[in-house]
């Protein structure tokens, strides 16, 4: 793995085209300020043959190349810092790989949880709809029963009022007719009384009464009392 780490850090020198493609997709943490990304062209380094790319370099060879006088910058990094940068990058790759695996496991678990939650949501939604519909139906039936009771009471009251109005109207008509008849009868009687007074050439019933004795008036009163029984 150590040699692989060295190769990962130095392949820019061995294959600049591949290094340039690598830099396009390279991940770098926000606090990694040691190795700024720089563009390396094919003309900045000598070309590398296929046989050189297949050659495995030893640690000694790599360290010697990095610390040799006049060694150029590799991938924008000073050669003496390459070992530290490579170590940091592989730590980052390892950490992110572990985080990716952990998130993948968590996402797999959440997919199942999401499906179960969707099923539960459908179940609860249907159940709540049923409960609300049932409650609404019960409340509607209760209101209708109450309304029917109120309407029956109002209907009965209207019938009672209709009977009461008719009864009072009949009584009023009878009383009005009786009043008219009695007024007419009273007027006739009063006229007859006055005629009787006129036959005796007297002005009023009181004058007629004063003209007779008290004994006669008492007899008349007794006769009227007897007629009542």
N, CA, C and O of each residue as an XYZ file, in Angstrom:
916
protein
N       0.834     -1.200      0.000
C       0.000      0.000      0.000
C       0.871      1.252      0.000
O       0.514      2.265     -0.601
N       2.036      1.175      0.691
C       2.915      2.337      0.752
C       3.386      2.734     -0.635
O       3.389      3.915     -0.985
N       3.788      1.737     -1.431
C       4.225      2.028     -2.793
C       3.065      2.566     -3.637
O       3.252      3.413     -4.510
N       1.867      2.053     -3.354
C       0.714      2.557     -4.097
C       0.477      4.026     -3.776
O       0.125      4.810     -4.658
N       0.671      4.403     -2.503
C       0.518      5.802     -2.114
C       1.529      6.693     -2.833
O       1.203      7.786     -3.297
N       2.777      6.190     -2.912
C       3.787      6.968     -3.638
C       3.401      7.103     -5.106
O       3.518      8.172     -5.703
N       2.944      6.007     -5.662
C       2.552      6.055     -7.075
C       1.407      7.035     -7.290
O       1.385      7.772     -8.276
N       0.451      7.037     -6.356
C      -0.691      7.942     -6.468
C      -0.239      9.391     -6.472
O      -0.812     10.221     -7.177
N       0.789      9.699     -5.684
C       1.249     11.076     -5.618
C       2.150     11.485     -6.755
O       2.236     12.671     -7.075
N       2.822     10.537     -7.374
C       3.835     10.897     -8.367
C       3.447     10.572     -9.805
O       4.245     10.777    -10.720
N       2.242     10.072    -10.014
C       1.939      9.646    -11.384
C       1.748     10.843    -12.299
O       1.698     10.693    -13.520
N       1.640     12.049    -11.709
C       1.588     13.248    -12.545
C       2.887     13.404    -13.337
O       2.892     13.832    -14.491
N       3.959     13.049    -12.693
C       5.253     13.155    -13.381
C       5.406     12.073    -14.436
O       6.024     12.285    -15.479
N       4.843     10.930    -14.155
C       4.997      9.799    -15.070
C       4.003      9.858    -16.221
O       4.324      9.457    -17.339
N       2.771     10.365    -15.950
C       1.743     10.419    -16.995
C       0.951     11.717    -16.818
O      -0.093     11.702    -16.166
N       1.406     12.816    -17.368
C       0.747     14.105    -17.145
C      -0.682     14.167    -17.655
O      -1.500     14.889    -17.085
N      -1.012     13.423    -18.725
C      -2.387     13.442    -19.242
C      -3.335     12.833    -18.225
O      -4.392     13.395    -17.937
N      -2.956     11.681    -17.681
C      -3.789     11.048    -16.656
C      -3.864     11.917    -15.410
O      -4.905     11.991    -14.757
N      -2.742     12.583    -15.080
C      -2.739     13.457    -13.912
C      -3.704     14.617    -14.094
O      -4.416     14.995    -13.164
N      -3.723     15.181    -15.303
C      -4.634     16.289    -15.568
C      -6.088     15.837    -15.443
O      -6.914     16.548    -14.870
N      -6.401     14.663    -15.974
C      -7.763     14.136    -15.832
C      -8.101     13.874    -14.373
O      -9.236     14.075    -13.941
N      -7.098     13.421    -13.615
C      -7.332     13.159    -12.199
C      -7.669     14.441    -11.451
O      -8.546     14.450    -10.587
N      -6.967     15.531    -11.786
C      -7.209     16.780    -11.086
C      -8.611     17.332    -11.340
O      -9.126     18.101    -10.528
N      -9.228     16.950    -12.449
C     -10.578     17.410    -12.752
C     -11.610     16.813    -11.806
O     -12.665     17.405    -11.578
N     -11.304     15.631    -11.249
C     -12.276     14.956    -10.381
C     -11.752     14.799     -8.978
O     -12.390     14.147     -8.151
N     -10.583     15.393     -8.682
C      -9.957     15.200     -7.372
C     -10.777     15.895     -6.291
O     -11.275     17.002     -6.496
N     -10.916     15.237     -5.130
C     -11.585     15.818     -3.975
C     -10.547     16.476     -3.092
O      -9.469     15.929     -2.858
N     -10.886     17.654     -2.606
C      -9.978     18.334     -1.705
C     -10.797     18.981     -0.600
O     -11.766     19.687     -0.879
N     -10.415     18.745      0.662
C     -11.141     19.312      1.781
C     -10.914     20.818      1.834
O      -9.921     21.332      1.318
N     -11.885     21.535      2.491
C     -11.833     22.999      2.513
C     -10.612     23.523      3.250
O     -10.110     24.596      2.915
N     -10.119     22.789      4.250
C      -8.980     23.273      5.039
C      -7.634     22.783      4.513
O      -6.606     22.963      5.166
N      -7.641     22.163      3.331
C      -6.392     21.656      2.746
C      -5.775     22.778      1.915
O      -6.100     22.945      0.740
N      -4.883     23.543      2.540
C      -4.262     24.687      1.847
C      -2.813     24.416      1.453
O      -2.122     25.304      0.954
N      -2.362     23.196      1.679
C      -0.959     22.892      1.399
C      -0.723     22.719     -0.088
O       0.303     23.147     -0.617
N      -1.677     22.089     -0.760
C      -1.469     21.749     -2.169
C      -2.529     22.391     -3.028
O      -3.532     21.738     -3.315
N      -2.374     23.635     -3.459
C      -3.340     24.248     -4.373
C      -3.310     23.560     -5.723
O      -2.268     23.108     -6.199
N      -4.510     23.497     -6.335
C      -4.599     22.843     -7.635
C      -3.982     23.733     -8.694
O      -4.271     24.929     -8.749
N      -3.134     23.162     -9.537
C      -2.530     23.887    -10.644
C      -2.645     23.048    -11.896
O      -2.643     21.818    -11.848
N      -2.745     23.729    -13.006
C      -2.861     23.030    -14.278
C      -1.474     22.670    -14.798
O      -0.584     23.517    -14.878
N      -1.311     21.412    -15.144
C      -0.044     20.936    -15.713
C      -0.315     20.497    -17.135
O      -1.181     19.651    -17.363
N       0.394     21.043    -18.084
C       0.193     20.691    -19.486
C       1.162     19.601    -19.887
O       2.105     19.282    -19.164
N       0.911     19.040    -21.048
C       1.787     17.987    -21.559
C       3.180     18.525    -21.832
O       4.153     17.773    -21.793
N       3.290     19.844    -22.115
C       4.598     20.409    -22.452
C       5.420     20.762    -21.223
O       6.601     21.085    -21.348
N       4.818     20.706    -20.030
C       5.557     21.096    -18.829
C       6.464     19.994    -18.328
O       7.389     20.255    -17.558
N       6.213     18.764    -18.753
C       7.032     17.623    -18.310
C       7.330     16.764    -19.524
O       6.568     16.769    -20.491
N       8.423     16.032    -19.485
C       8.708     15.122    -20.597
C       7.711     13.990    -20.630
O       7.188     13.580    -19.594
N       7.444     13.481    -21.828
C       6.482     12.393    -21.979
C       7.002     11.132    -21.317
O       8.208     10.924    -21.182
N       6.051     10.292    -20.906
C       6.377      9.032    -20.220
C       5.943      7.881    -21.096
O       4.817      7.860    -21.594
N       6.832      6.923    -21.285
C       6.508      5.773    -22.132
C       5.693      4.767    -21.352
O       5.616      4.816    -20.124
N       5.076      3.835    -22.102
C       4.273      2.797    -21.458
C       5.116      1.918    -20.558
O       4.653      1.492    -19.501
N       6.342      1.641    -20.957
C       7.212      0.791    -20.126
C       7.546      1.479    -18.814
O       7.639      0.818    -17.780
N       7.733      2.825    -18.835
C       8.007      3.560    -17.606
C       6.794      3.558    -16.684
O       6.934      3.473    -15.464
N       5.588      3.654    -17.280
C       4.391      3.647    -16.444
C       4.210      2.309    -15.746
O       3.678      2.259    -14.637
N       4.641      1.231    -16.372
C       4.474     -0.091    -15.767
C       5.558     -0.391    -14.739
O       5.443     -1.371    -14.003
N       6.609      0.427    -14.670
C       7.723      0.159    -13.763
C       7.335      0.543    -12.333
O       6.769      1.615    -12.117
N       7.632     -0.320    -11.356
C       7.359     -0.056     -9.941
C       8.615      0.491     -9.291
O       9.668     -0.145     -9.316
N       8.495      1.702     -8.694
C       9.635      2.331     -8.047
C       9.646      1.990     -6.564
O       8.598      1.836     -5.938
N      10.859      1.875     -6.012
C      11.007      1.576     -4.589
C      10.893      2.858     -3.789
O      10.957      3.958     -4.339
N      10.720      2.700     -2.454
C      10.653      3.870     -1.579
C      11.928      4.709     -1.682
O      11.879      5.939     -1.687
N      13.045      4.034     -1.761
C      14.325      4.747     -1.830
C      14.383      5.600     -3.082
O      14.812      6.753     -3.039
N      13.943      5.023     -4.217
C      13.968      5.764     -5.476
C      13.038      6.982     -5.419
O      13.376      8.059     -5.910
N      11.890      6.795     -4.827
C      10.929      7.895     -4.747
C      11.464      9.011     -3.870
O      11.419     10.183     -4.244
N      11.981      8.635     -2.677
C      12.519      9.653     -1.768
C      13.723     10.369     -2.377
O      13.890     11.578     -2.216
N      14.554      9.606     -3.074
C      15.725     10.204     -3.713
C      15.296     11.218     -4.765
O      15.884     12.293     -4.881
N      14.264     10.868     -5.531
C      13.797     11.781     -6.573
C      13.174     13.042     -5.977
O      13.356     14.145     -6.492
N      12.438     12.858     -4.886
C      11.775     14.004     -4.271
C      12.763     14.973     -3.645
O      12.570     16.188     -3.699
N      13.823     14.436     -3.050
C      14.764     15.293     -2.320
C      16.023     15.613     -3.128
O      16.967     16.205     -2.605
N      16.034     15.228     -4.376
C      17.203     15.544     -5.214
C      17.265     17.044     -5.461
O      16.225     17.686     -5.605
N      18.450     17.607     -5.514
C      18.581     19.043     -5.789
C      17.949     19.396     -7.136
O      18.163     18.708     -8.135
N      17.189     20.451     -7.146
C      16.576     20.913     -8.389
C      15.330     20.153     -8.794
O      14.830     20.338     -9.903
N      14.805     19.282     -7.897
C      13.567     18.549     -8.245
C      12.422     19.536     -8.447
O      12.227     20.457     -7.654
N      11.684     19.326     -9.509
C      10.585     20.238     -9.843
C       9.369     19.955     -8.947
O       9.301     18.942     -8.251
N       8.423     20.884     -8.995
C       7.168     20.702     -8.268
C       6.347     19.603     -8.933
O       6.329     19.489    -10.159
N       5.697     18.828     -8.154
C       4.857     17.737     -8.674
C       3.402     18.072     -8.368
O       3.028     18.251     -7.209
N       2.577     18.158     -9.424
C       1.146     18.485     -9.280
C       0.954     19.765     -8.490
O       0.008     19.889     -7.713
N       1.878     20.741     -8.696
C       1.757     22.009     -8.005
C       2.236     21.986     -6.573
O       2.028     22.956     -5.844
N       2.882     20.890     -6.138
C       3.330     20.741     -4.754
C       4.849     20.701     -4.743
O       5.469     20.086     -5.610
N       5.449     21.364     -3.747
C       6.903     21.278     -3.595
C       7.295     19.829     -3.333
O       6.605     19.165     -2.560
N       8.363     19.298     -3.931
C       8.701     17.876     -3.795
C       8.917     17.450     -2.347
O       8.585     16.321     -1.987
N       9.465     18.326     -1.514
C       9.697     17.938     -0.128
C       8.385     17.812      0.668
O       8.362     17.211      1.742
N       7.282     18.392      0.124
C       5.973     18.271      0.795
C       5.110     17.159      0.211
O       4.013     16.902      0.706
N       5.592     16.502     -0.829
C       4.770     15.509     -1.526
C       4.360     14.369     -0.607
O       3.207     13.938     -0.633
N       5.302     13.867      0.215
C       4.986     12.733      1.090
C       3.846     13.091      2.046
O       2.918     12.307      2.240
N       3.928     14.300      2.649
C       2.868     14.727      3.573
C       1.535     14.897      2.845
O       0.489     14.486      3.346
N       1.583     15.504      1.666
C       0.348     15.716      0.904
C      -0.295     14.392      0.532
O      -1.508     14.222      0.654
N       0.535     13.446      0.073
C      -0.007     12.131     -0.314
C      -0.650     11.454      0.881
O      -1.733     10.881      0.769
N       0.016     11.519      2.027
C      -0.545     10.907      3.231
C      -1.876     11.549      3.605
O      -2.845     10.868      3.939
N      -1.896     12.893      3.540
C      -3.141     13.590      3.868
C      -4.258     13.219      2.901
O      -5.398     12.995      3.309
N      -3.916     13.157      1.605
C      -4.949     12.841      0.618
C      -5.497     11.430      0.814
O      -6.703     11.209      0.714
N      -4.609     10.481      1.094
C      -5.098      9.122      1.293
C      -5.912      9.006      2.579
O      -6.860      8.224      2.651
N      -5.540      9.781      3.586
C      -6.371      9.806      4.792
C      -7.763     10.355      4.478
O      -8.781      9.857      4.958
N      -7.760     11.407      3.651
C      -9.054     11.967      3.244
C      -9.868     10.959      2.449
O     -11.062     10.783      2.692
N      -9.206     10.287      1.480
C      -9.909      9.283      0.670
C     -10.455      8.174      1.554
O     -11.603      7.755      1.406
N      -9.616      7.699      2.482
C     -10.053      6.614      3.370
C     -11.222      7.060      4.236
O     -12.195      6.327      4.414
N     -11.113      8.286      4.778
C     -12.190      8.786      5.637
C     -13.483      8.961      4.854
O     -14.557      8.580      5.319
N     -13.374      9.536      3.666
C     -14.581      9.734      2.873
C     -15.159      8.417      2.381
O     -16.376      8.272      2.264
N     -14.291      7.462      2.094
C     -14.781      6.146      1.692
C     -15.559      5.502      2.826
O     -16.612      4.904      2.603
N     -15.035      5.626      4.061
C     -15.743      5.070      5.215
C     -17.073      5.798      5.431
O     -18.097      5.177      5.716
N     -17.036      7.144      5.290
C     -18.273      7.904      5.433
C     -19.280      7.532      4.357
O     -20.479      7.434      4.615
N     -18.769      7.325      3.135
C     -19.654      6.928      2.038
C     -20.290      5.578      2.320
O     -21.486      5.390      2.097
N     -19.487      4.633      2.813
C     -20.033      3.311      3.131
C     -21.066      3.409      4.249
O     -22.116      2.768      4.200
N     -20.750      4.228      5.266
C     -21.692      4.394      6.373
C     -22.993      5.038      5.899
O     -24.086      4.612      6.273
N     -22.853      6.082      5.063
C     -24.052      6.728      4.531
C     -24.837      5.796      3.622
O     -26.067      5.830      3.597
N     -24.107      4.948      2.862
C     -24.796      3.982      1.995
C     -25.629      3.022      2.835
O     -26.772      2.714      2.496
N     -25.034      2.544      3.955
C     -25.799      1.657      4.841
C     -26.992      2.397      5.450
O     -28.099      1.866      5.540
N     -26.733      3.638      5.864
C     -27.834      4.414      6.445
C     -28.926      4.680      5.411
O     -30.115      4.615      5.723
N     -28.512      4.981      4.176
C     -29.496      5.226      3.117
C     -30.302      3.977      2.805
O     -31.509      4.052      2.570
N     -29.625      2.811      2.801
C     -30.355      1.559      2.580
C     -31.407      1.366      3.663
O     -32.545      0.982      3.389
N     -30.997      1.643      4.907
C     -31.963      1.520      5.995
C     -33.102      2.514      5.861
O     -34.260      2.197      6.133
N     -32.750      3.738      5.433
C     -33.793      4.755      5.296
C     -34.739      4.450      4.146
O     -35.914      4.813      4.196
N     -34.234      3.781      3.102
C     -35.140      3.410      2.003
C     -36.248      2.509      2.523
O     -37.426      2.696      2.220
N     -35.833      1.516      3.324
C     -36.846      0.644      3.912
C     -37.772      1.412      4.841
O     -38.985      1.203      4.842
N     -37.176      2.315      5.643
C     -38.000      3.111      6.553
C     -38.962      4.007      5.781
O     -40.106      4.202      6.193
N     -38.489      4.556      4.649
C     -39.352      5.413      3.831
C     -40.520      4.619      3.267
O     -41.659      5.087      3.283
N     -40.242      3.413      2.768
C     -41.322      2.580      2.233
C     -42.324      2.232      3.324
O     -43.535      2.274      3.107
N     -41.799      1.884      4.513
C     -42.712      1.574      5.618
C     -43.513      2.803      6.029
O     -44.700      2.710      6.341
N     -42.840      3.970      6.023
C     -43.544      5.205      6.372
C     -44.621      5.536      5.338
O     -45.702      6.007      5.694
N     -44.324      5.287      4.043
C     -45.333      5.532      3.008
C     -46.551      4.635      3.214
O     -47.694      5.078      3.104
N     -46.279      3.352      3.517
C     -47.387      2.429      3.763
C     -48.183      2.858      4.989
O     -49.414      2.825      4.992
N     -47.454      3.264      6.039
C     -48.145      3.710      7.249
C     -48.951      4.971      6.972
O     -50.066      5.122      7.471
N     -48.380      5.886      6.168
C     -49.096      7.112      5.817
C     -50.393      6.796      5.088
O     -51.441      7.362      5.399
N     -50.320      5.878      4.105
C     -51.540      5.497      3.387
C     -52.563      4.894      4.347
O     -53.753      5.203      4.288
N     -52.068      4.020      5.236
C     -52.973      3.384      6.195
C     -53.627      4.419      7.110
O     -54.844      4.422      7.293
N     -52.793      5.302      7.683
C     -53.321      6.299      8.610
C     -54.245      7.271      7.887
O     -55.274      7.673      8.430
N     -53.879      7.650      6.657
C     -54.716      8.589      5.906
C     -56.090      7.989      5.626
O     -57.112      8.653      5.799
N     -56.106      6.718      5.190
C     -57.388      6.060      4.940
C     -58.186      5.915      6.225
O     -59.403      6.106      6.236
N     -57.487      5.573      7.318
C     -58.175      5.415      8.597
C     -58.752      6.736      9.076
O     -59.895      6.796      9.530
N     -57.953      7.802      8.973
C     -58.434      9.121      9.397
C     -59.610      9.566      8.526
O     -60.589     10.111      9.035
N     -59.514      9.333      7.209
C     -60.637      9.668      6.324
C     -61.898      8.933      6.758
O     -62.984      9.512      6.805
N     -61.738      7.630      7.079
C     -62.891      6.836      7.522
C     -63.468      7.392      8.818
O     -64.683      7.529      8.956
N     -62.579      7.716      9.779
C     -63.052      8.241     11.062
C     -63.769      9.573     10.883
O     -64.820      9.807     11.481
N     -63.193     10.445     10.054
C     -63.818     11.750      9.832
C     -65.159     11.614      9.118
O     -66.121     12.308      9.447
N     -65.215     10.709      8.132
C     -66.480     10.487      7.429
C     -67.533      9.915      8.372
O     -68.697     10.312      8.336
N     -67.104      8.972      9.220
C     -68.032      8.381     10.185
C     -68.528      9.428     11.165
O     -69.721      9.500     11.459
N     -67.603     10.244     11.672
C     -67.983     11.302     12.609
C     -68.924     12.300     11.949
O     -69.913     12.721     12.549
N     -68.611     12.679     10.700
C     -69.465     13.627      9.982
C     -70.860     13.046      9.759
O     -71.864     13.748      9.889
N     -70.911     11.735      9.415
C     -72.210     11.092      9.201
C     -73.013     11.050     10.499
O     -74.218     11.303     10.495
N     -72.340     10.730     11.615
C     -73.033     10.691     12.905
C     -73.534     12.075     13.298
O     -74.661     12.224     13.770
N     -72.695     13.084     13.103
C     -73.118     14.447     13.433
C     -74.275     14.891     12.546
O     -75.197     15.560     13.014
N     -74.229     14.519     11.257
C     -75.317     14.876     10.347
C     -76.612     14.200     10.768
O     -77.670     14.828     10.791
N     -76.523     12.894     11.107
C     -77.716     12.170     11.544
C     -78.276     12.780     12.827
O     -79.491     12.907     12.982
N     -77.382     13.158     13.747
C     -77.825     13.776     15.000
C     -78.519     15.114     14.738
O     -79.558     15.413     15.327
N     -77.927     15.916     13.845
C     -78.557     17.196     13.515
C     -79.916     16.994     12.848
O     -80.873     17.715     13.132
N     -79.986     16.009     11.963
C     -81.253     15.752     11.283
C     -82.331     15.310     12.266
O     -83.481     15.740     12.171
N     -81.946     14.426     13.237
C     -82.924     13.999     14.238
C     -83.392     15.188     15.083
O     -84.581     15.329     15.370
N     -82.448     16.031     15.472
C     -82.815     17.212     16.251
C     -83.704     18.147     15.437
O     -84.697     18.664     15.947
N     -83.350     18.362     14.178
C     -84.161     19.218     13.315
C     -85.572     18.660     13.155
O     -86.551     19.407     13.164
N     -85.664     17.338     13.010
C     -86.988     16.721     12.865
C     -87.822     16.931     14.126
O     -89.021     17.202     14.053
N     -87.160     16.799     15.304
C     -87.899     17.034     16.554
C     -88.380     18.481     16.632
O     -89.519     18.746     17.019
N     -87.513     19.405     16.264
C     -87.893     20.821     16.288
C     -89.024     21.095     15.303
O     -89.967     21.823     15.614
N     -88.923     20.505     14.111
C     -89.961     20.733     13.102
C     -91.300     20.154     13.541
O     -92.350     20.750     13.301
N     -91.260     18.978     14.193
C     -92.515     18.406     14.704
C     -93.121     19.314     15.770
O     -94.334     19.519     15.809
N     -92.256     19.859     16.639
C     -92.767     20.761     17.676
C     -93.372     22.026     17.050
O     -94.433     22.488     17.470
N     -92.694     22.571     16.055
C     -93.209     23.769     15.384
C     -94.516     23.462     14.665
O     -95.451     24.262     14.695
N     -94.578     22.290     14.014
C     -95.802     21.906     13.309
C     -96.972     21.773     14.282
O     -98.077     22.244     14.014
N     -96.706     21.116     15.426
C     -97.764     20.970     16.425
C     -98.200     22.335     16.954
O     -99.389     22.579     17.162
N     -97.241     23.207     17.166
C     -97.570     24.542     17.668
C     -98.400     25.322     16.652
O     -99.326     26.045     17.019
N     -98.061     25.168     15.370
C     -98.845     25.843     14.334
C    -100.273     25.315     14.293
O    -101.220     26.084     14.128
N    -100.427     23.993     14.445
C    -101.780     23.419     14.481
C    -102.550     23.954     15.689
O    -103.731     24.284     15.584
N    -101.870     24.036     16.837
C    -102.525     24.563     18.034
C    -102.936     26.016     17.828
O    -104.032     26.427     18.209
N    -102.034     26.787     17.216
C    -102.363     28.186     16.964
C    -103.521     28.323     15.975
O    -104.372     29.201     16.114
N    -103.538     27.443     14.979
C    -104.633     27.492     14.011
C    -105.972     27.222     14.707
O    -106.963     27.906     14.455
N    -105.984     26.218     15.582
C    -107.213     25.913     16.324
C    -107.572     27.069     17.252
O    -108.734     27.457     17.366
N    -106.532     27.619     17.924
C    -106.779     28.707     18.863
C    -107.313     29.940     18.135
O    -108.234     30.605     18.608
N    -106.721     30.233     16.981
C    -107.181     31.389     16.206
C    -108.627     31.202     15.752
O    -109.442     32.120     15.848
N    -108.936     30.002     15.257
C    -110.300     29.743     14.801
C    -111.293     29.814     15.956
O    -112.395     30.348     15.828
N    -110.864     29.257     17.092
C    -111.740     29.277     18.266
C    -111.995     30.704     18.732
O    -113.131     31.087     19.011
N    -110.920     31.482     18.810
C    -111.078     32.866     19.255
C    -111.855     33.687     18.232
O    -112.616     34.581     18.602
N    -111.666     33.392     16.956
C    -112.420     34.110     15.930
C    -113.908     33.803     16.049
O    -114.739     34.707     15.953
N    -114.248     32.534     16.258
C    -115.656     32.157     16.417
C    -116.246     32.818     17.663
O    -117.372     33.316     17.647
N    -115.453     32.811     18.752
C    -115.951     33.434     19.986
C    -116.137     34.933     19.792
O    -117.109     35.518     20.269
N    -115.183     35.550     19.078
C    -115.293     36.989     18.838
C    -116.518     37.310     17.992
O    -117.250     38.256     18.281
N    -116.734     36.525     16.952
C    -117.905     36.759     16.106
C    -119.198     36.588     16.904
O    -120.138     37.370     16.763
N    -119.226     35.561     17.734
C    -120.424     35.329     18.551
C    -120.660     36.480     19.520
O    -121.786     36.940     19.705
N    -119.546     36.943     20.146
C    -119.686     38.055     21.088
C    -120.112     39.323     20.368
O    -120.932     40.089     20.875
N    -119.548     39.544     19.174
C    -119.939     40.729     18.406
C    -121.419     40.668     18.016
O    -122.135     41.667     18.094
N    -121.862     39.485     17.599
C    -123.275     39.336     17.218
C    -124.190     39.527     18.431
O    -125.230     40.180     18.351
N    -123.776     38.944     19.545
C    -124.558     39.091     20.772
C    -124.593     40.549     21.223
O    -125.625     41.052     21.668
N    -123.450     41.216     21.098
C    -123.389     42.624     21.485
C    -124.319     43.461     20.630
O    -125.020     44.343     21.126
N    -124.315     43.172     19.336
C    -125.189     43.919     18.429
C    -126.656     43.660     18.768
O    -127.471     44.582     18.802
N    -126.971     42.407     19.014
C    -128.357     42.042     19.326
C    -128.821     42.683     20.632
O    -129.921     43.225     20.737
N    -127.929     42.596     21.625
C    -128.295     43.140     22.935
C    -128.432     44.653     22.884
O    -129.324     45.222     23.513
N    -127.546     45.306     22.134
C    -127.667     46.755     22.000
C    -128.994     47.116     21.330
O    -129.673     48.065     21.721
N    -129.335     46.340     20.324
C    -130.602     46.612     19.631
C    -131.799     46.361     20.557
O    -132.761     47.128     20.588
N    -131.703     45.268     21.302
C    -132.793     44.940     22.239
C    -132.909     46.008     23.324
O    -134.011     46.414     23.693
N    -131.745     46.462     23.836
C    -131.756     47.494     24.872
C    -132.358     48.786     24.333
O    -133.116     49.470     25.022
N    -132.016     49.098     23.121
C    -132.563     50.326     22.531
C    -134.090     50.232     22.400
O    -134.798     51.208     22.644
N    -134.585     49.066     22.017
C    -136.030     48.867     21.884
C    -136.713     48.998     23.246
O    -137.753     49.641     23.387
N    -136.084     48.358     24.253
C    -136.670     48.411     25.594
C    -136.682     49.828     26.139
O    -137.665     50.274     26.731
N    -135.572     50.531     25.928
C    -135.526     51.914     26.397
C    -136.590     52.765     25.696
O    -137.203     53.641     26.306
N    -136.792     52.496     24.428
C    -137.836     53.241     23.690
C    -139.228     52.898     24.235
O    -140.081     53.777     24.360
N    -139.452     51.642     24.554
C    -140.743     51.214     25.096
C    -140.977     51.831     26.481
O    -142.084     52.250     26.818
N    -139.872     51.871     27.288
C    -140.007     52.497     28.612
C    -140.425     53.954     28.461
O    -141.289     54.447     29.186
N    -139.810     54.616     27.531
C    -140.120     56.021     27.313
C    -141.560     56.188     26.823
O    -142.238     57.149     27.186
N    -142.018     55.247     25.997
C    -143.401     55.293     25.519
C    -144.379     55.137     26.688
O    -145.407     55.811     26.760
N    -144.024     54.224     27.602
C    -144.894     54.021     28.759
C    -144.965     55.285     29.615
O    -146.023     55.669     30.115
N    -143.814     55.909     29.763
C    -143.807     57.170     30.518
C    -144.676     58.224     29.813
O    -145.378     58.998     30.464
N    -144.618     58.239     28.503
C    -145.380     59.218     27.727
C    -146.883     58.968     27.867
O    -147.685     59.902     27.848
N    -147.253     57.676     28.009
C    -148.689     57.389     28.153
C    -149.255     58.021     29.427
O    -150.434     58.369     29.494
N    -148.400     58.161     30.421
C    -148.858     58.787     31.683
C    -148.508     60.268     31.713
O    -148.635     60.921     32.749
N    -148.076     60.784     30.600
C    -147.660     62.181     30.505
C    -146.567     62.507     31.516
O    -146.562     63.566     32.145
N    -145.666     61.584     31.646
C    -144.535     61.791     32.548
C    -143.237     61.705     31.752
O    -143.164     61.047     30.714
N    -142.204     62.395     32.273
C    -140.962     62.538     31.497
C    -140.002     61.370     31.673
O    -139.226     61.066     30.768
N    -140.046     60.701     32.849
C    -139.033     59.671     33.100
C    -139.594     58.569     33.981
O    -140.618     58.759     34.637
N    -138.936     57.429     34.002
C    -139.363     56.344     34.882
C    -139.352     56.751     36.350
O    -140.196     56.280     37.112
N    -138.437     57.603     36.770
C    -138.401     58.030     38.174
C    -139.663     58.814     38.543
O    -140.209     58.679     39.638
N    -140.099     59.629     37.597
C    -141.331     60.393     37.843
C    -142.522     59.457     37.986
O    -143.407     59.703     38.806
N    -142.555     58.388     37.198
C    -143.629     57.391     37.288
C    -143.579     56.711     38.646
O    -144.623     56.505     39.266
N    -142.404     56.360     39.116
C    -142.249     55.661     40.389
C    -142.696     56.560     41.551
O    -143.310     56.086     42.507
N    -142.392     57.827     41.463
C    -142.771     58.723     42.543
C    -144.289     58.935     42.609
O    -144.848     59.346     43.626
N    -144.918     58.633     41.478
C    -146.373     58.857     41.427
C    -147.170     57.780     42.161
O    -148.349     57.988     42.446
N    -146.569     56.652     42.470
C    -147.262     55.551     43.151
C    -146.718     55.423     44.559
O    -145.684     56.002     44.894
N    -147.438     54.644     45.399
C    -147.032     54.461     46.795
C    -145.882     53.466     46.887
O    -145.571     52.738     45.944
N    -145.277     53.471     48.045
C    -144.164     52.540     48.280
C    -144.673     51.120     48.336
O    -143.972     50.192     47.932
N    -145.888     50.935     48.834
C    -146.463     49.590     48.921
C    -146.620     48.990     47.533
O    -146.383     47.796     47.353
N    -147.010     49.784     46.556
C    -147.158     49.284     45.180
C    -145.790     48.935     44.583
O    -145.629     47.927     43.895
N    -144.850     49.770     44.858
C    -143.505     49.501     44.324
C    -142.942     48.205     44.909
O    -142.241     47.462     44.222
N    -143.248     47.942     46.168
C    -142.775     46.702     46.804
C    -143.433     45.489     46.180
O    -142.790     44.455     45.997
N    -144.705     45.609     45.854
C    -145.389     44.488     45.207
C    -144.792     44.213     43.826
O    -144.610     43.059     43.439
N    -144.496     45.261     43.105
C    -143.883     45.103     41.776
C    -142.530     44.418     41.897
O    -142.215     43.516     41.121
N    -141.740     44.840     42.855
C    -140.407     44.243     43.062
C    -140.531     42.776     43.428
O    -139.713     41.961     43.002
N    -141.566     42.422     44.229
C    -141.760     41.022     44.612
C    -142.158     40.190     43.413
O    -141.724     39.044     43.290
N    -142.957     40.723     42.542
C    -143.365     40.006     41.339
C    -142.148     39.759     40.428
O    -142.004     38.670     39.872
N    -141.302     40.737     40.280
C    -140.098     40.573     39.434
C    -139.160     39.528     40.029
O    -138.524     38.761     39.308
N    -139.086     39.514     41.374
C    -138.234     38.517     42.029
C    -138.796     37.126     41.835
O    -138.038     36.172     41.662
N    -140.098     36.995     41.862
C    -140.725     35.689     41.658
C    -140.515     35.207     40.233
O    -140.345     34.010     40.004
N    -140.523     36.124     39.270
C    -140.290     35.736     37.874
C    -138.874     35.189     37.660
O    -138.649     34.369     36.769
N    -137.942     35.638     38.466
C    -136.543     35.163     38.319
C    -136.407     33.690     38.696
O    -135.517     32.995     38.206
N    -137.294     33.220     39.568
C    -137.231     31.817     40.006
C    -138.276     30.987     39.283
O    -138.378     29.783     39.516
